[in-house]
């Protein structure tokens, strides 16, 4: 029996052909949701940030009527202002795009649910406006721990911070469903009185994620790889300093882009650290970098309490390929990795990280991993199963009657 047809409007601050966390998540979920009868319309800015492998003049989109996407979805583009990567320009850019998204989403017809994926805070307001004016159910997807993260990051201060917090909480409190990507943040929201709250993790497409052969037991140096965003949240300077402490017995490769990259390059040069910086890579190139590495790093700074309930989006992918992990994380991320038996969870100082790497150099047999990490991902974080859960949550929501967001 084929699933009943249903329509959803998705508001995102970044989408294909950009390469970003919301793009990776929703490009993995949408094919499975379409198999379950969903028609998806995505409202997103003209592509301008984090170009992916399909990015060019023809694919970035333009303002106007919706156009077909690569997965059978419809993509409606709204204006943007700038692609600069610092805080204030990004906020202004998000305000411009959120205003356009509110207009286009309010004018849209035929959908029964509005899904808005944060952490673009202005976009949360757009989703609430569109759902309320059209009398549709509102799903707020919190991929980061806002507004807690806004406080930790110092996004605003004083009265402005209070306004930001109240605005985020206003939308969360009036959503028909709040979806988080970690159980820890779901519990935080429930404790605050938000409900209903459900968790649909980030994940991987396991059928297209290879299990790599183990690294060699004999090698001239330890190859350590970090692949991902080079931003404030990752605090990658600790890795650079740890590599400098270890010295020529290793090489640290940092692949990606972000607001802190220029600083990291200067820092590595000043320390004479054995660090190589490479531009972002995509698809099969990602797995080739994993294949060449001995240990893969996931990293979050430890001085922001909101990160206790955060799991970096790449975590499940690096667990699935079967490589040793250097995990500079705490809270729920550390709990998942320890439960799965995937790699080493290490303290956050450069000395602690360096001690781990020196131990791996001394005994490379520690780099040989079992399949427990991939098995954990198969059970808890395969996008085929996550989409099935999302489908069930959305259909349950639509069966409940009049949405709270329209009351």
N, C-alpha and C positions, 0 to 999 in steps of 0.2 A: 504494500500500500504506500503510495507516494505521499510525502508530507504535504500538509496544507500550504498554499502559497501565502506569503506574508512579505511586508515591505518595511524596510528600516532606512532612516536617514542618519548618516554618520557624519558628525562634524569633527574634523581633525585639523591641527595646525601644521601638519606635514604629511605628505602622502607621495606615492609613486609619481614620477621617477626619482624623487628624493630618497636618500638612504638615511633612515632615522628609526628610533624605537617604535613610534606609532605605525610607520610604514611596514616595518618587518612584522609586527604583531598582526595587523589587519590584512596584510597580503597573505598571511598564513591562515587566518581564520576564514576569510571570505570564500575561498573555494569550497570549504566544507559546509559553510552556512548555505551557500547556493545549492549544494547537493541536498540540503534539507528544506528547500523550498523558499529560501529568502531572496528577495530582490533588494540589492543594496545600492543606495545613492550616496556618494561621498561628496561632501562640501569641503573644499580645501583651497588654500591659496595657490595661485600660479606658482609652480615649482621654482624655488629660488635659493634653497638652503640645503646643504649636504647632498650634492649631486650624486646619484647612483650610477650604475653601469648603463642604464637605458636613457640617461639624461641627455637631451639635445634640444635644439630649437623647436623641433616638431612635437616632442613628447611632453615638454614642460607645461603645455596647455595655454589657453588664453581665455579671457573673459567672454562670457556668452552662454549659449545653451549647453546643456550637459552633453558630454561625449562619452562613447564607450571606453571602458578601461580594458586592460589585458585579461581580466578575470571574469568578464561578463557584468561587472558593476558599471554604474553610470557615474562619471566624475564631473562635478560642477565647480568651476574655478572662480575664486574671488580675488580682489586686489591684494597686493602686498606693498611694503614701503622700502625695505632694505634687507640685505642679507648679512649685515655686519653682526659679529658674534659676541659683542659685549652686552652687558646687562641692559642699559637704557635703550640703545637702538633696538634690541630684541623685543623689549616691552612695548615700545611704540609701534613696531612692526606688528606685533600680536594684536594690539588695539585696533589697528587699521583693518587687519584681516578678520578679526572678530566682528567688527561692525558690518563688513560685507557679508560674513557668514550669517549673521542675524537676519539681514534683509533677504538673502537667498533662501535660507531655511524656512522663514515665515511664509514666503511665497510658494514653497514647494507643495505639491499635491500628491495624494495617493499613498503616503506612508502612514503607518500606525504607531510607530515608536521613533523617538529621537534619541540617538546615542551621541554623547559628547565625550571625547577622550582628552583628559587633562594630562600634563600640568599647565597647559596654556590657561592661565586664570581668566583672562578676558573672554575666552571661548566658553567657559562655564556659563557666564551670563547670557551669551548668545543662545546656547542650548536651552536654558530655562525660558528665555523670551519666546523662542520659536515654539516650544512645547506648550507653553501657557496660551499663547495667542491662537494656536491651531487646535488646542484641546487634545493633545497627544500625550502618551506616556513618555516620561523622561528617564533615561538611564545615564547616570554619571559614572564614567570609568576613571578611577583615580590610579594612574600608573606610578605616581609618586605620593609621598605622605604629606600632602598639602591639607591644611595650612601649616602643619608642624614644621615642614621643611623650609617654608618661607621665613619662619622665626629663626631657625638655625643658620640659614644662609644670609640673614641680614638683608633680605630683599628690600625691606623698608624699615623705618624706625618710627617709634612713638605713635602718634595719632594715625599716620598713614598705615603703619603695620596693623593697628587695630581695625581700620576700615577694610584692609585686605582680608584679615581673618574673618570678620563678620560677613563679608561678601561670599567667601568660599563656603562658610558654614551655612549661610542662607540657602545656597543652591543645594548643598548636600542634604540639608534637612527637608527640602521640598521635592527631592527626587523620588520617583516611584521605585527606583532600585539604584543602589550604589554598588559598583563592581570594583573590587581591589585586586591587585596582583599578588598580594601576600596575606597570609592569615593574621600576621601581627598587626598590620594596619586595619584590617577588618575589625579586630577586637578593640583597637583604639577608638574607632568610630562607633561601635556598639556601646562602648563604655560611655561615650559622650551623648548617647541617646539617638544616634542616627539609625534608621532602619527602614526597610530591610537592607542588609549588607551581605553580599556574597563574594566569594573569591573565585576568580578565573585566572590562574597563573599565566605569566609569560611561559613560553615553551619553545619547542623546536619541531620541525617537520622531520620526524625520525627516519622516515623512509628515504629522505634525501641527505641524511647526515651520516657520513662514513665512519666506521670504526677503524681507527688507524693502527698499523703495526707498531709495536713498542719501539722506543728509541734504542740505539745501540748501547751495549754495555761498555764499549770502549770508545772514547771520543776525546779530542784534544782539549775541548773546553765545554762548559755547561752552557747550553743555549736556552735562554729564558725569553719568553714572548709575552708582551701585552698588546692586545689588539682591541681598540675601542676609542671612546671619547677621551680627549686630553683636556679635561675641564677641572673646575674647582672641586667637584664632588669626589674625584678619584685620588687627589693628592699624590700624584705620581712622582713628585720630587723625592719621596721616601725610597722609591725603587732606584732612582738615579744614585742617591747617596749610598744605598746598599751595594749597588754594583761597584761603586768606587771603593768601598771597603773590601770587597772580594778581590777586585783587580783582574789581572789578565787570565785567570782561570775560568772566566765566564764572559759571555756577551749578552747584554740586554737589548732586545729589539722592541722599539715602541712604534706601532703601526696605527696611524689614524690622524685625526685633526681635532682641534678644539682651542678654546680661548687661552689655555696655558701652554700651548706647544712652544711658542717662541721663548718663553721663560725657561722651559725645560731644556731646550737646546743650549741656551746660554749657561744654565746651571751645570749641565753635563760637561761642557767645554771647560768651565772654570775648575771643575774637580778632576779633570782628566779621566772621567769615568768611561768604561768600555760599553758605550751605549750607541746604538744605531737607530736613526729616525727614518721612517718610511711613510709615504703617503697612504691614504686609505686604499683598501683592496676589497673586492667583492667576489661572491660566489665561489667558484673553484679555487680562486687565488687564496681565499681565506683558509681553506683546508690544506693547501700546499704550505702555507706558513705554519699551520698547526703541525703538519707532518715533519717539518724541519726542526721543530722545537723539542726540547727535553721537558720543559715545564711551562705551563700557561698560567698567567696571572689574572686574577680578578681582584679589584681593589676599590674600597670605599674609605673615605676619611672616617676617623673614629671620634671626632669631637662634635659631631652633629647627632643628637639623640634620635632624631627621626630615622636615621639610618639603621637603628636597631630593627626596624620593621621594613627594611628594603633589601631586595635581592637584585643585584645587577642583571640587566637583561641578557647578557651573554653567558651567564652562569650555566644554564641548562645545556647550551650548545657545547661548551668546553667539557662539561661532564660527559656528554654523549660520545665524544670522539675517543675517549679512553686514554687521554694524556694525564700526566701528573699535574696537579694544581697547586700553585702557590696562592693561597687565599688570605688576603689581607682584609678580612671582614669580621663582623661580630653579629650578634643578635640572630635573627631568623636565617640569614644567609649562612652563618657559621653552623647553626643547628642542622640545616639541610645537608651541608657538606659532610658533617660528622656522621649524620644518620646514614648517608649514602656511602660513607667510607671512601670519599673521593679526594685524595691529595692531603695536603697539610694546611690546617688553619694556623696562622702565625700572628704574633703580636705586631703592632703597628709601627714600631721604631725601626730605623734603618739597621741598627745593630741586630735586632731579632730576625729581620728578613735576611740579612747577610749570613747570620749563623745557619739558617736553614739551607741557603744555597751552598755554603761551604760543606755542610753535611751531605748534600746530594753529590757534590764533587767527590767527596771521600768515599761514598758508597752509592754508586750509580744503580745498584739493584733496587734502591728505593723508588726509582723512576718507573719500575715495572708495575703497572696498575692492573687490578682485576676488573671485572665487568660490572661491579656493583653500581658505579655511577650511571652507566648507560641503563642498567636495569631499573634504577630509581626513576630516571627520566621517562622510560617506557611506561611506568606505572602511574606517574604523577604529572608529566609535563609534555606529552605528545599532543600537538595541536589538533590532531584528528579527534581525540577524546575531549580536549578543551572546548572545541567548537560544538560538540554534542552537548556539553554542559551549558554553554552560552545559549544554544538553541532552546534547551529546556527552560532556562530561566526567563528568556524573552517570551516564550509562549505561555508560561505560567502567569507572567505579568499581564499579558493581553487578555487572559481569561478572567482576570480579577475585576474587570469593570472600569468604572470611571477613574481616570488617573488623578493622583494627588496634585500633580503640577497644574491642573486646570481648575482646581478648587479655589 
